[in-house]
Amino acid sequence: MALRSDAIRRNAPEALPLYLSGAVTEEDFGKPLVLVHSTFGQSHPGSYHLDRLVRQATLGIHESGGAAFSFTTTDLCDGVATGHDGMNYVLPSRDYISGIIEAYVQGHAFDGAVLVASCDKAMPAVLMAVARMRADIPAVVVPGGSGGIGSCYLLSGDIAQTFARVEAGMETIEDLLHVQRHSLPCEGACQYMGTASTMQVMAESLGLAPPTSALAPANERYVLTAARQAGLLIMDLHRRNIRAGDILSEASLRNAVVIHQATGGSTNALLHLPAIAAAAGLEFDVRLFDEIGQKVPYLTNLHSAGEYASRQFWYAGGVQRVIALLADSGLLEMNALTVTGKTIRQNLDDVWASDFFRTGEGYLSNYATRDRSRSLVRTDVIRSAEDSGNTYGSVAILYGNLAPEGAVFKYSACDPAMYEHRGRAVVFESEEDCFAAVTGLQVEPGDVLIVRNEGPASCGMPELFNTSSAIVAIPQYRSSIALITDGRFSGATAGPVIGHVSPEAASGGPIAFVESGDIVEISVSRRSLNIVAVREGFSSGGDVARILMQRQSAWQPPPRRYTSGILGAYTRLATSPMKGAYMSGE
């Protein structure tokens, strides 16, 4: 079989001696050359342990007749970047990590790739890289797994809310220190259905990660087994000439959306899946999340919208359990191909024939319910589709004169009292000012807080995690105040928060023209987001439109905040949030 890597054997005479100097043998040099890329590093618990997975994947490749070469590009941590301008770099890092992986594969003419990652921007980055290389190589994604549960069910998502209550004078610094010390006991991705967990789930749902691999406990042997399996799978795909593009398709993207909605995944997936689709040249409309969401039962009870942790989701059967519950619903394309070389249905049959579900439920029974009344069972974490307590949908796409191109509302994590809301706009030009007003109890119940100039073309689209957490943490605000932004939110976010408002303020979107004192209306039932009255005293539709046009004519674009470096490039090239906020030369 001809190899892509023959290009370096024929045309790069330095390649052999360069590899020999690193203890690669001449025999190895003649085999298929496979990139094993990871985001291993000291940046956060999701990356600390990935070198162990790399070793296992490398062993699997060598066992199966390939030669493995490990490369590393570690990722930023959203938690470390929270609350300061470092957060502006986090979303752009996705595109740069993806680009580096593409450069590795093409620059060294690799024949295949195993890509190991865990967290918020690393997982979508490797999936975007796979999409870009879909016609060139086979690829297998290895999720790094989920973190452990802290003392008394403490999770990392509890930290920000405790911090906000301390800032508001409701708890003490000692309370915060206790949560900080005991909420992250080991390596692994954050333990709730945030972006890291969501994108691990998306990797398996797309068929690009091995069955049962998403959110396996990171400090247990199962992640190592999945990594070894990935090494075997990549060589099998190579021999069978199954490339990434044979797996990543419009059907697999639709499957991912179905499972996202069933699991109440992070709103950041509404940035990442469109970006992955664009990288693959596939048609994808973000409104699919809303369309499918109204047909898919919301099956999980996972923090932050629910009670339990991501590794408990894995013990309850994880992605394969969700597939099993929806297999006969007509919602999933069960014949979609996966990295096993089998279809989703065939993989599910194999899982049923194994002891995976039985073993996971055994682990699950080691935990008590939140009220400590009994041991956990599967339906505490993943409900059956016929459960009368289920609702349909978890994310709504809202449109209106405030968001002509759309905005995103994860209403499954919000008190239903805020599904329909009308309130006075209070406008802030930065998250820091908004956070200070919320924790200083300077806003009133019923207000609609607007934070603008936080979009991709402005400053890289940071997440407003501290402020959203503060609203939920303060009892008088959590079911009475809404937060609307052209920025984004953490996957840990709960409460009445709406992000991705498009067009963004820096691009002249209507969010740039809102003024404090305007009246904003949110309606989940009508999927609408509108300014319904202006502070000048007008409330008819025509008058509101006229005032907004007057404000627009007087508006001047703000000066570019970043003109050089990676943020200079990203803010010039980033697409709309509703298209994925990826860098485009178009």
C-alpha positions as CSV (number, residue, x, y, z in Angstrom):
1,M,0.0,0.0,0.0
2,A,1.3,3.4,-0.9
3,L,1.9,5.7,2.1
4,R,1.6,9.4,2.4
5,S,4.9,9.3,4.3
6,D,6.6,8.0,1.1
7,A,6.8,11.7,0.2
8,I,9.5,12.2,2.8
9,R,11.2,8.9,2.0
10,R,11.5,10.0,-1.6
11,N,12.1,13.7,-1.3
12,A,13.6,14.4,2.1
13,P,17.0,12.6,2.4
14,E,17.5,14.2,5.8
15,A,14.4,12.5,7.2
16,L,16.0,9.1,7.9
17,P,19.1,10.5,9.7
18,L,16.9,13.0,11.6
19,Y,14.7,10.1,12.8
20,L,17.6,7.8,13.5
21,S,19.1,10.3,15.9
22,G,16.0,10.0,18.0
23,A,16.4,6.2,18.3
24,V,13.9,5.4,15.5
25,T,15.1,2.4,13.6
26,E,15.3,2.0,9.8
27,E,12.7,-0.7,10.2
28,D,10.4,1.8,11.9
29,F,11.0,4.4,9.3
30,G,9.6,2.0,6.7
31,K,6.3,1.6,8.5
32,P,3.2,3.8,8.4
33,L,4.1,6.9,10.4
34,V,1.4,7.9,12.9
35,L,1.2,11.2,14.8
36,V,0.2,10.9,18.5
37,H,-0.7,14.4,19.5
38,S,-1.7,15.4,23.0
39,T,-2.4,18.5,25.0
40,F,-0.4,17.1,27.9
41,G,1.1,19.8,30.2
42,Q,0.9,21.5,33.6
43,S,-2.0,23.8,32.7
44,H,-4.9,22.0,34.5
45,P,-6.1,18.6,35.7
46,G,-7.4,17.7,32.3
47,S,-3.9,17.7,30.9
48,Y,-1.7,16.5,33.8
49,H,-2.1,12.8,32.9
50,L,-2.3,12.7,29.2
51,D,1.3,11.5,28.8
52,R,0.1,8.2,30.2
53,L,-2.5,7.9,27.5
54,V,0.1,8.8,24.9
55,R,2.3,5.9,26.0
56,Q,-0.6,3.5,25.7
57,A,-1.7,4.7,22.3
58,T,2.0,4.5,21.1
59,L,2.1,0.9,22.3
60,G,-1.0,0.0,20.4
61,I,0.4,1.6,17.2
62,H,3.7,-0.4,17.5
63,E,1.8,-3.6,18.3
64,S,-0.2,-3.2,15.1
65,G,2.7,-2.5,12.8
66,G,3.0,1.3,12.8
67,A,5.6,3.7,14.1
68,A,4.3,6.4,16.5
69,F,5.7,9.9,16.9
70,S,4.4,12.0,19.9
71,F,3.9,15.8,19.6
72,T,2.5,18.1,22.3
73,T,0.6,21.4,22.2
74,T,-0.9,22.0,25.6
75,D,-4.0,24.1,26.1
76,L,-5.1,27.0,28.2
77,C,-7.3,26.5,31.3
78,D,-10.6,28.4,31.3
79,G,-10.5,28.4,35.1
80,V,-7.1,30.0,35.4
81,A,-8.0,32.6,32.7
82,T,-11.3,33.5,34.4
83,G,-11.9,37.1,35.6
84,H,-9.1,38.9,33.7
85,D,-8.0,39.6,30.1
86,G,-6.4,36.2,29.8
87,M,-9.9,34.9,29.0
88,N,-9.8,36.7,25.7
89,Y,-7.2,34.2,24.5
90,V,-9.1,31.1,25.3
91,L,-11.5,30.7,22.4
92,P,-8.9,31.8,19.8
93,S,-6.5,29.1,21.2
94,R,-8.9,26.5,19.8
95,D,-8.1,27.6,16.2
96,Y,-4.4,27.9,16.9
97,I,-4.1,24.4,18.4
98,S,-6.1,23.0,15.5
99,G,-3.8,24.7,13.1
100,I,-0.7,23.4,14.8
101,I,-2.0,19.8,14.5
102,E,-2.8,20.3,10.8
103,A,0.8,21.6,10.4
104,Y,2.3,18.6,12.1
105,V,0.3,16.1,9.9
106,Q,1.0,17.9,6.7
107,G,4.6,19.0,7.4
108,H,5.7,15.5,8.3
109,A,3.4,13.7,5.9
110,F,1.9,11.4,8.6
111,D,-0.2,8.4,7.6
112,G,-2.6,8.7,10.5
113,A,-3.2,10.5,13.8
114,V,-4.3,9.7,17.3
115,L,-5.3,12.9,19.1
116,V,-5.5,12.9,22.9
117,A,-7.3,15.7,24.7
118,S,-9.6,16.4,27.6
119,C,-10.8,20.0,27.9
120,D,-12.7,23.0,26.7
121,K,-10.8,24.2,23.7
122,A,-8.5,21.2,23.2
123,M,-11.3,18.8,22.4
124,P,-12.9,21.0,19.7
125,A,-9.5,21.9,18.4
126,V,-8.6,18.2,17.7
127,L,-12.0,17.7,16.1
128,M,-11.5,20.7,13.9
129,A,-8.1,19.3,12.9
130,V,-9.7,16.0,12.1
131,A,-12.2,17.8,10.0
132,R,-9.5,19.7,8.0
133,M,-7.6,16.5,7.3
134,R,-10.6,14.3,6.6
135,A,-9.6,13.5,3.0
136,D,-6.0,12.8,3.9
137,I,-5.7,10.4,6.8
138,P,-7.6,8.2,9.3
139,A,-7.8,9.7,12.8
140,V,-8.9,8.5,16.2
141,V,-9.7,10.9,19.1
142,V,-9.0,9.8,22.7
143,P,-10.9,11.7,25.4
144,G,-8.9,12.2,28.6
145,G,-11.7,11.4,30.9
146,S,-13.5,13.0,33.9
147,G,-12.3,14.2,37.2
148,G,-13.1,12.8,40.6
149,I,-15.9,14.1,42.9
150,G,-14.9,16.3,45.8
151,S,-15.8,16.0,49.5
152,C,-19.5,16.0,50.1
153,Y,-20.2,16.2,46.4
154,L,-18.2,19.4,45.9
155,L,-17.5,20.0,42.2
156,S,-15.3,22.6,40.6
157,G,-18.5,24.4,39.4
158,D,-19.2,25.3,43.0
159,I,-16.1,27.4,43.3
160,A,-17.3,30.5,41.4
161,Q,-20.6,30.6,43.2
162,T,-18.9,30.5,46.6
163,F,-16.5,33.2,45.4
164,A,-19.5,35.4,44.4
165,R,-21.2,34.9,47.8
166,V,-17.9,35.9,49.5
167,E,-17.7,39.0,47.4
168,A,-21.4,39.8,48.3
169,G,-20.6,39.3,52.0
170,M,-22.8,36.2,52.3
171,E,-20.0,33.7,53.1
172,T,-16.5,33.8,54.5
173,I,-13.1,33.4,53.0
174,E,-12.8,30.2,55.0
175,D,-15.8,28.8,53.2
176,L,-14.2,29.6,49.9
177,L,-10.9,28.0,50.9
178,H,-12.7,24.8,51.9
179,V,-14.3,24.5,48.5
180,Q,-11.0,25.4,46.7
181,R,-9.1,22.8,48.7
182,H,-11.5,19.9,48.4
183,S,-13.4,20.2,45.1
184,L,-10.7,18.8,42.7
185,P,-9.2,15.7,44.2
186,C,-7.5,14.3,41.1
187,E,-6.8,14.7,37.4
188,G,-9.5,14.7,34.7
189,A,-11.8,17.2,33.1
190,C,-14.2,19.3,35.3
191,Q,-16.8,17.1,36.8
192,Y,-20.0,18.7,35.4
193,M,-21.6,18.8,32.0
194,G,-19.5,21.8,31.0
195,T,-17.7,22.3,27.7
196,A,-14.9,19.8,28.4
197,S,-17.4,17.0,29.3
198,T,-19.7,18.1,26.4
199,M,-17.0,18.0,23.8
200,Q,-15.8,14.6,25.0
201,V,-19.4,13.4,24.5
202,M,-19.4,15.1,21.1
203,A,-16.3,13.2,20.0
204,E,-17.9,9.8,20.8
205,S,-21.2,10.9,19.3
206,L,-19.5,11.9,16.1
207,G,-18.0,8.4,15.9
208,L,-14.5,9.8,16.1
209,A,-13.7,8.5,19.6
210,P,-14.0,4.8,20.7
211,P,-17.3,3.6,22.2
212,T,-17.5,4.2,26.0
213,S,-14.4,6.4,26.0
214,A,-16.0,9.8,26.7
215,L,-15.8,10.8,30.4
216,A,-14.3,7.6,31.7
217,P,-12.8,8.2,35.1
218,A,-9.4,9.8,34.4
219,N,-7.7,8.1,37.4
220,E,-8.9,4.6,36.6
221,R,-7.6,2.1,34.1
222,Y,-10.4,2.6,31.6
223,V,-8.9,5.7,30.0
224,L,-5.6,3.8,29.5
225,T,-7.5,0.9,27.9
226,A,-9.3,3.3,25.5
227,A,-5.9,4.9,24.5
228,R,-4.4,1.5,23.8
229,Q,-7.4,0.6,21.8
230,A,-7.0,3.8,19.8
231,G,-3.6,2.7,18.8
232,L,-5.0,-0.5,17.5
233,L,-7.9,1.2,15.7
234,I,-5.8,3.7,13.8
235,M,-3.8,1.0,12.2
236,D,-6.9,-1.0,11.4
237,L,-8.5,2.1,9.8
238,H,-5.2,2.6,7.8
239,R,-5.2,-0.9,6.5
240,R,-8.9,-0.6,5.5
241,N,-8.4,2.9,3.9
242,I,-11.1,4.4,6.1
243,R,-10.3,8.1,6.4
244,A,-11.8,10.6,8.8
245,G,-14.1,11.9,6.1
246,D,-15.7,8.6,5.9
247,I,-16.8,9.0,9.5
248,L,-17.4,12.7,9.9
249,S,-20.6,13.5,7.9
250,E,-23.8,15.5,8.1
251,A,-25.4,12.4,9.6
252,S,-22.7,12.2,12.4
253,L,-23.1,15.9,13.1
254,R,-26.8,15.5,13.4
255,N,-26.3,12.5,15.8
256,A,-24.0,14.8,17.9
257,V,-26.7,17.4,18.1
258,V,-29.3,14.8,19.2
259,I,-27.0,13.6,22.0
260,H,-26.1,17.1,23.0
261,Q,-29.7,17.9,23.5
262,A,-30.4,14.7,25.4
263,T,-27.5,15.4,27.8
264,G,-28.1,19.1,28.2
265,G,-24.6,20.0,26.9
266,S,-22.8,23.3,27.1
267,T,-23.8,26.2,24.9
268,N,-20.2,26.3,23.7
269,A,-21.0,23.3,21.5
270,L,-23.0,25.8,19.5
271,L,-19.7,27.4,18.6
272,H,-17.7,24.2,18.2
273,L,-19.9,22.0,16.1
274,P,-20.5,24.7,13.4
275,A,-16.7,25.3,13.4
276,I,-16.1,21.6,12.9
277,A,-18.6,21.4,10.1
278,A,-17.1,24.4,8.4
279,A,-13.6,22.8,8.6
280,A,-15.1,19.7,7.0
281,G,-16.9,21.6,4.3
282,L,-20.2,20.3,5.5
283,E,-23.5,22.1,5.7
284,F,-24.6,22.9,9.2
285,D,-27.2,25.4,10.6
286,V,-27.0,26.2,14.3
287,R,-30.8,26.3,14.4
288,L,-30.6,22.5,14.2
289,F,-30.0,22.5,18.0
290,D,-33.3,24.2,18.6
291,E,-35.2,22.2,15.9
292,I,-33.9,18.8,17.2
293,G,-34.1,19.9,20.8
294,Q,-37.9,20.1,20.7
295,K,-38.0,16.4,19.6
296,V,-35.3,14.9,21.9
297,P,-36.1,14.1,25.5
298,Y,-33.7,15.7,28.0
299,L,-32.4,12.5,29.7
300,T,-29.7,13.5,32.2
301,N,-29.5,14.9,35.7
302,L,-26.1,16.4,35.6
303,H,-24.5,19.5,37.3
304,S,-24.8,22.4,36.7
305,A,-28.4,22.0,35.5
306,G,-28.9,18.9,37.7
307,E,-27.3,17.0,40.6
308,Y,-24.7,14.5,39.5
309,A,-21.2,14.5,38.1
310,S,-19.8,13.5,34.7
311,R,-18.0,10.4,35.9
312,Q,-21.4,9.2,37.4
313,F,-22.8,9.8,33.9
314,W,-20.1,7.4,32.6
315,Y,-20.9,4.8,35.3
316,A,-24.6,5.1,34.3
317,G,-23.6,4.1,30.8
318,G,-22.5,7.4,29.3
319,V,-22.9,8.1,25.6
320,Q,-23.7,4.4,24.9
321,R,-26.6,4.4,27.4
322,V,-28.0,7.5,25.8
323,I,-27.7,5.9,22.3
324,A,-29.4,2.8,23.7
325,L,-32.3,4.8,25.0
326,L,-32.7,6.6,21.7
327,A,-31.8,3.8,19.3
328,D,-35.3,3.1,18.2
329,S,-36.6,6.6,18.3
330,G,-35.7,7.5,14.7
331,L,-33.7,10.4,15.9
332,L,-30.3,8.9,15.5
333,E,-28.6,7.6,12.3
334,M,-27.7,4.2,13.7
335,N,-25.8,3.2,10.5
336,A,-23.3,6.0,10.7
337,L,-19.7,4.7,10.6
338,T,-17.3,5.1,13.5
339,V,-13.6,4.7,14.2
340,T,-14.1,1.0,15.1
341,G,-14.9,0.4,11.4
342,K,-18.4,-0.5,12.6
343,T,-21.7,1.4,12.7
344,I,-23.1,3.0,15.8
345,R,-25.7,0.2,16.0
346,Q,-23.0,-2.5,15.7
347,N,-20.9,-0.8,18.5
348,L,-24.0,-0.7,20.7
349,D,-24.5,-4.4,20.1
350,D,-20.9,-5.0,21.2
351,V,-21.4,-2.9,24.3
352,W,-24.6,-4.8,25.3
353,A,-22.6,-8.1,24.8
354,S,-19.9,-6.8,27.2
355,D,-20.2,-6.2,30.9
356,F,-19.8,-2.4,30.5
357,F,-23.4,-1.5,31.6
358,R,-23.4,-4.0,34.5
359,T,-20.0,-2.9,35.7
360,G,-20.8,0.8,35.6
361,E,-24.0,0.4,37.5
362,G,-22.0,-1.5,40.1
363,Y,-19.6,1.5,40.5
364,L,-22.6,3.8,40.6
365,S,-24.0,2.0,43.6
366,N,-20.9,3.0,45.6
367,Y,-22.3,6.5,45.7
368,A,-25.3,7.8,47.7
369,T,-28.0,10.1,46.3
370,R,-27.5,13.8,47.1
371,D,-29.9,13.4,50.1
372,R,-27.9,10.3,51.2
373,S,-31.1,8.3,51.5
374,R,-30.0,5.4,49.3
375,S,-27.4,4.2,46.7
376,L,-27.5,5.8,43.3
377,V,-29.1,3.9,40.4
378,R,-28.8,4.5,36.7
379,T,-32.1,6.4,36.4
380,D,-31.0,9.0,39.0
381,V,-28.4,10.1,36.5
382,I,-29.7,9.1,33.0
383,R,-33.5,8.8,32.9
384,S,-35.4,6.6,30.6
385,A,-37.0,8.3,27.6
386,E,-40.5,7.4,28.8
387,D,-39.9,9.0,32.2
388,S,-42.8,11.4,32.7
389,G,-40.5,13.9,34.4
390,N,-38.6,14.5,31.2
391,T,-38.8,17.7,29.3
392,Y,-37.9,18.3,25.6
393,G,-35.0,20.5,24.6
394,S,-32.3,22.2,26.5
395,V,-31.2,25.1,24.2
396,A,-33.2,27.7,22.4
397,I,-32.1,30.0,19.6
398,L,-33.7,33.4,20.1
399,Y,-34.2,36.0,17.3
400,G,-35.5,39.6,17.3
401,N,-34.5,43.2,17.0
402,L,-31.8,42.7,19.6
403,A,-30.4,39.6,17.9
404,P,-31.3,39.5,14.2
405,E,-28.8,36.6,13.6
406,G,-29.7,34.8,16.8
407,A,-28.7,34.3,20.4
408,V,-28.3,31.2,22.6
409,F,-30.3,30.5,25.8
410,K,-29.7,27.2,27.7
411,Y,-33.1,27.2,29.3
412,S,-32.8,23.7,30.8
413,A,-30.4,25.2,33.4
414,C,-32.7,28.1,34.2
415,D,-35.7,28.6,36.5
416,P,-38.8,28.3,34.3
417,A,-40.0,31.6,35.9
418,M,-37.5,33.3,33.6
419,Y,-38.6,31.7,30.4
420,E,-40.8,34.7,29.8
421,H,-39.4,38.0,31.2
422,R,-39.5,41.7,30.6
423,G,-37.2,44.1,32.4
424,R,-35.2,47.3,32.4
425,A,-31.9,47.2,30.6
426,V,-28.8,48.0,32.6
427,V,-25.9,48.4,30.2
428,F,-22.2,47.6,31.0
429,E,-19.2,47.9,28.7
430,S,-17.2,45.2,30.6
431,E,-17.9,42.1,32.6
432,E,-15.8,43.4,35.5
433,D,-18.2,46.3,35.9
434,C,-21.2,44.1,35.7
435,F,-19.7,41.6,38.2
436,A,-19.0,44.4,40.7
437,A,-22.6,45.7,40.3
438,V,-24.1,42.2,40.9
439,T,-21.9,41.3,43.9
440,G,-22.3,44.9,45.3
441,L,-26.1,44.3,45.1
442,Q,-26.4,47.4,43.0
443,V,-28.9,46.0,40.5
444,E,-32.6,45.4,41.1
445,P,-34.6,42.2,40.7
446,G,-36.2,42.2,37.3
447,D,-33.3,44.0,35.6
448,V,-31.9,42.8,32.3
449,L,-28.1,43.2,32.4
450,I,-26.4,43.8,29.1
451,V,-22.7,43.3,28.7
452,R,-21.4,44.1,25.2
453,N,-18.2,44.4,23.2
454,E,-17.3,40.8,24.4
455,G,-17.7,39.1,21.0
456,P,-15.1,37.4,18.8
457,A,-14.4,40.5,16.6
458,S,-14.0,42.7,19.7
459,C,-11.7,40.8,22.0
460,G,-11.9,37.0,21.4
461,M,-15.3,36.2,22.9
462,P,-14.5,35.6,26.6
463,E,-16.9,33.7,28.8
464,L,-18.7,35.7,31.5
465,F,-18.5,32.9,34.1
466,N,-17.9,35.0,37.2
467,T,-21.0,37.2,36.6
468,S,-23.3,34.4,35.6
469,S,-22.2,32.4,38.7
470,A,-22.8,35.5,40.9
471,I,-26.4,35.9,39.6
472,V,-27.2,32.2,40.5
473,A,-25.3,32.4,43.8
474,I,-27.3,35.4,45.1
475,P,-30.8,34.2,46.1
476,Q,-32.7,37.4,45.2
477,Y,-31.2,37.4,41.7
478,R,-31.1,33.8,40.5
479,S,-34.8,33.8,39.4
480,S,-35.3,37.5,38.7
481,I,-32.3,38.9,36.7
482,A,-31.3,38.1,33.2
483,L,-27.9,38.6,31.7
484,I,-27.5,39.1,27.9
485,T,-24.1,39.4,26.1
486,D,-22.4,39.1,22.8
487,G,-19.8,37.1,24.7
488,R,-20.2,33.5,25.8
489,F,-20.7,31.5,29.0
490,S,-19.0,28.6,30.6
491,G,-20.4,25.2,30.3
492,A,-20.9,25.3,34.1
493,T,-23.2,28.2,33.7
494,A,-26.8,28.1,35.0
495,G,-29.5,30.6,35.3
496,P,-31.2,33.2,33.1
497,V,-28.2,34.0,30.8
498,I,-28.3,34.5,27.0
499,G,-25.1,34.7,25.0
500,H,-23.7,34.7,21.4
501,V,-25.9,37.7,20.6
502,S,-25.3,38.3,16.9
503,P,-24.3,40.5,15.2
504,E,-22.0,41.5,18.0
505,A,-21.6,45.1,19.1
506,A,-18.2,45.5,17.5
507,S,-19.8,44.6,14.1
508,G,-22.6,47.1,14.6
509,G,-25.2,44.7,15.9
510,P,-28.2,46.1,17.7
511,I,-26.7,45.2,21.1
512,A,-24.4,48.2,20.5
513,F,-27.4,50.5,20.5
514,V,-29.2,49.4,23.7
515,E,-29.3,52.0,26.4
516,S,-29.9,51.7,30.1
517,G,-33.6,52.2,30.7
518,D,-34.8,50.5,27.6
519,I,-37.2,47.5,28.2
520,V,-36.0,44.1,26.9
521,E,-38.3,41.1,26.5
522,I,-37.2,37.5,26.5
523,S,-39.6,34.8,25.3
524,V,-38.7,31.1,25.1
525,S,-42.1,30.2,23.8
526,R,-41.8,32.6,20.9
527,R,-38.0,32.1,20.6
528,S,-37.6,35.9,20.6
529,L,-35.3,38.6,22.1
530,N,-36.5,42.1,21.6
531,I,-36.2,45.7,22.8
532,V,-39.9,46.4,23.2
533,A,-39.7,50.0,24.6
534,V,-37.0,52.6,24.7
535,R,-36.0,55.0,27.4
536,E,-37.3,57.9,25.4
537,G,-40.8,56.7,26.2
538,F,-41.8,54.9,23.0
539,S,-43.2,51.4,23.0
540,S,-44.8,50.8,19.6
541,G,-42.8,48.7,17.2
542,G,-42.4,51.4,14.6
543,D,-41.3,54.0,17.1
544,V,-38.8,51.5,18.7
545,A,-37.4,50.7,15.3
546,R,-37.1,54.4,14.5
547,I,-35.2,55.2,17.7
548,L,-32.8,52.3,17.1
549,M,-32.1,53.5,13.6
550,Q,-31.3,57.0,15.0
551,R,-28.9,55.5,17.5
552,Q,-27.3,53.4,14.8
553,S,-26.7,56.5,12.6
554,A,-24.9,58.2,15.4
555,W,-22.9,55.1,16.4
556,Q,-19.2,54.9,15.7
557,P,-17.3,51.6,15.7
558,P,-15.0,51.4,18.7
559,P,-11.2,51.4,18.0
560,R,-9.7,47.9,17.6
561,R,-8.5,46.6,20.9
562,Y,-6.0,44.2,19.4
563,T,-4.1,45.1,16.3
564,S,-1.2,42.6,16.5
565,G,-0.4,39.1,17.8
566,I,-2.7,36.2,17.9
567,L,-5.7,38.3,19.1
568,G,-5.0,40.8,16.4
569,A,-5.3,38.0,13.8
570,Y,-8.2,36.3,15.4
571,T,-10.4,39.4,15.9
572,R,-9.8,40.4,12.2
573,L,-10.7,36.9,10.9
574,A,-13.3,35.5,13.3
575,T,-16.8,34.7,11.9
576,S,-20.0,35.4,13.7
577,P,-20.7,33.4,16.9
578,M,-23.7,31.8,15.1
579,K,-21.4,30.4,12.5
580,G,-18.8,29.1,15.0
581,A,-16.5,32.1,15.7
582,Y,-13.7,30.4,13.8
583,M,-11.0,32.1,11.8
584,S,-11.9,32.5,8.2
585,G,-10.1,34.1,5.3
586,E,-13.4,34.8,3.4
